[in-house]
Amino acid sequence: MTIPHAAPPHLRFGAGLTEAEVRRLQTILREQCGAELPLPEAWSRAIELLSLVETLLEARGIAAPRESLSTEFALPRY
C-alpha cells in the first residue's frame, strides 16, 4: 500500500490524515501487535498518536506550539 505524500485537501480528514494512512496504521497494529481495530477506532488512535508526536516535538522545541490540538477530531473512547 502506498500513501500519497501530498494528498489533496478533499482526501484529508481528522487531523489532516488520509484514509490510506489510517488503514496503514491498522495494518501495522494487526501485524506487529495482533490488534484488530475497526476503522473508526483506528482513526481515533491515529489522531491520538499524531497528537502525542506533536506534543513531543513541541516540548523539544522542534515544532512551534499549535493554537488548536489535533485531538479535537478524535472520537470518544469508551
C-alpha positions as CSV (number, residue, x, y, z in Angstrom):
1,M,0.0,0.0,0.0
2,T,1.4,3.4,-0.9
3,I,0.4,6.5,0.9
4,P,0.4,9.8,-1.0
5,H,2.8,12.3,0.4
6,A,0.7,15.3,-0.5
7,A,-2.9,14.1,-0.7
8,P,-5.4,16.8,-1.8
9,P,-7.4,18.5,0.9
10,H,-10.6,16.7,-0.1
11,L,-8.9,13.4,0.8
12,R,-7.7,14.6,4.2
13,F,-9.9,14.4,7.3
14,G,-9.5,14.4,11.1
15,A,-6.0,15.9,12.0
16,G,-5.1,16.0,8.3
17,L,-4.9,12.3,7.9
18,T,-6.0,10.3,4.9
19,E,-7.9,7.0,5.0
20,A,-4.9,5.3,3.4
21,E,-2.7,6.5,6.3
22,V,-5.1,5.2,8.9
23,R,-5.5,1.9,7.1
24,R,-1.7,1.6,7.1
25,L,-1.8,2.1,10.9
26,Q,-4.4,-0.6,11.1
27,T,-2.1,-2.9,9.2
28,I,0.9,-2.1,11.4
29,L,-1.2,-2.7,14.6
30,R,-2.5,-6.0,13.2
31,E,0.9,-7.3,12.0
32,Q,3.0,-6.1,14.9
33,C,0.6,-6.2,17.9
34,G,-2.1,-8.6,16.8
35,A,-4.7,-5.9,17.4
36,E,-7.7,-5.7,15.0
37,L,-9.2,-2.3,15.2
38,P,-12.3,-1.1,13.3
39,L,-11.7,1.9,11.1
40,P,-13.4,4.4,13.5
41,E,-11.2,3.3,16.4
42,A,-8.1,3.3,14.1
43,W,-8.9,6.9,13.2
44,S,-9.1,7.9,16.9
45,R,-5.9,6.1,17.7
46,A,-4.1,7.7,14.7
47,I,-5.2,11.1,15.8
48,E,-4.0,10.4,19.4
49,L,-0.7,9.2,18.1
50,L,-0.3,12.3,15.9
51,S,-1.1,14.5,18.8
52,L,1.5,12.7,21.0
53,V,4.2,13.2,18.4
54,E,3.2,16.9,18.0
55,T,3.4,17.3,21.8
56,L,6.9,15.7,22.0
57,L,8.2,17.8,19.1
58,E,6.8,21.0,20.7
59,A,8.4,20.0,24.0
60,R,11.8,19.7,22.3
61,G,11.4,23.0,20.5
62,I,11.4,21.3,17.1
63,A,7.8,22.3,16.3
64,A,6.0,25.5,17.2
65,P,3.0,25.2,19.5
66,R,-0.2,24.9,17.7
67,E,-3.3,27.0,18.5
68,S,-5.6,24.1,18.1
69,L,-4.9,20.5,19.0
70,S,-5.3,17.6,16.6
71,T,-7.3,15.7,19.3
72,E,-10.3,17.9,18.7
73,F,-11.2,15.5,15.9
74,A,-10.7,12.3,18.0
75,L,-13.6,10.0,18.6
76,P,-14.6,9.5,22.2
77,R,-13.1,6.3,23.7
78,Y,-15.3,4.0,25.7
